Amino acid sequence: MRKLVTIQQVAALKPIEGADFIELAVIMGWQCVVKKGEVAAGDFCAYLEGDSFLPIDERFEFLRKSSYRNNEYMDDGSGEKGKGLRIKTATLRGEISQGLAMPVSMFPEIESPALGMDVTEALGVRKWEVAEYTGSAGRAIGQKPFGIPTTDETRLQSMLDFLDAFKGQPYYITTKLDGTSCTIYSFEGKVGVCGRNEEYAEDIATCGMWKWVIESGLKDRLLAAGVDVALQGEFCGAGIQKNRLKLKDPNFFLFDVVFLGGGKMRKGGLNELLSYSKNLAIDMVPVEEVGAEFDYTLEDLLEKARGKYDSGLDKEGIGVRTQESGHNHAINHKMSFKVLNNDFLKKEKD
């Protein structure tokens, strides 16, 4: 589960021009607007990342006017679980504010706060979720099988240790596309289609993903290849999110190959990704750069994340990975992360 709320240290405070009552707090690689005097450099705080969905609580009431949501998709049928406050990127006095920082003293339920502590569950915070898109899923028949991993990526600003872990490593950078997560698997002669978490019944009338898999011929090609593999990517097109690519027809863009055979699941590297894209005749997410030695700063990558799709609209950002897939034990994380485009975040709407 994503660590949405953690105990972090305020690295620095910066003034906001023309603002008498607010200032910027720098936390990890993020910056967020705080009330003047509420926190000081070096203080511990509860840092709530973007996409946090906060419960109704008197301590968060100052957010109600801008952040209150009643999300039926997240409700459990009680009529109350869908009500809360959504944290998202905002712009205040011309400054981008990414997340929310609040003094630890406001949360007595946090016992013995320590740097990096995950307090998401303790504060009753959930990840903001919306339905993938109307008509895309059809009928769910169960959870994504075989332990196939979710496709979520950690933002660099939440884990600056990536910069040291990646330094000197062969790497590649891809464009982050604005669509919905899709996994297409082939295992022991069966092809299946999944969204972020659930597998869907094969029905081209109700499931847009299945319709594409069959009509594109990918199902037949996978069965003919006889491979035990999961293809993970972004499903994009009209009616999906805001279709910032301005695609007339839906399409699947590959960014991960997960091998399922032999009793041990493993993720493929760049060369295997390119090979499967070519041999199965499916598009990959655009590769912007391939390099022999990673040597980027946070500021460099924030600049690289800027730019536009061919449609002329702001791209969502970039993904950064080592050429050989792997897990770094020093940071306890897979060797991949994302950097979102701040221009995209500023313009993002509900």
ABEGO torsion letter per residue (X at the ends): XBBABBBBBBABBBBBBGBAABBBBBBEABBBBBBBGABBBGBBBBBBBBGBBBBBBAAAAAAAAAABBBBAAABAGAGAAABEBBBBBBBBGGBBBBEBBBBAAABAABBGBBBGBBAAAAAGBBBBBBBABBGAAEBBAEBBBGGBBBABBBBAAABAAAAAAABGBBBBBBBBBBBBBBBBBBBGGBBBBBBAABBBBBBAAABAAAAAAAAAGAAAAAAAAGBBBBBBBBBBEBGBEAGAAGBABBBBBBABBBBABGGBBBBBBAAAAAAAAAAAGBBBBBBABBBABBBBBAAAAAAAABEBBAAGBBBAEBBBBBABBBBBAAAGBBBBBBBBBAAAAAABBX
